[in-house]
Amino acid sequence: MRPPERIGNWIEGRQVEPAGDQWLDKFDPHSGQLLAQLADSGAIDVDAAIGAAGRAAAAWADCTPVKRGQWILANVLGTPP
């Protein structure tokens, strides 16, 4: 059995591990199977996310809704726009 996927924080356009290296287990409520580990973020992670959002705000605001959707599809969901 392979280890569960770790899902980190999305900061600066990429997935990063939580600064404190703390993780929360996500279980399937029906089977009890461990599905993934999710970042248990702290103040350092929140500050990093807020800083990144502030730096990206102007460029993101200039994008059309269609461009935003295409970016999310390609960069977050991994599907072609």
Residue pairs with C-beta under 8 A, 6 or more apart in sequence:
4 25
4 26
4 34
4 35
4 36
4 37
5 35
5 36
5 37
6 17
6 23
6 36
6 37
6 38
6 39
7 15
7 36
7 37
7 38
7 39
8 15
8 16
8 17
8 18
8 39
9 15
9 16
9 17
9 18
9 39
9 41
9 45
9 48
9 49
10 16
10 49
10 76
11 45
11 48
11 49
11 52
12 48
12 52
13 75
16 48
17 39
18 39
18 40
18 41
18 42
18 45
19 41
19 42
19 44
19 45
19 48
20 40
20 42
20 44
20 45
22 39
22 40
22 42
23 37
23 38
23 39
23 40
24 37
24 38
24 39
24 40
25 34
25 37
26 34
26 35
26 36
26 37
26 38
27 33
27 34
27 35
28 35
39 45
60 68
63 71
69 81
70 81
73 79
73 80
73 81
74 80
74 81
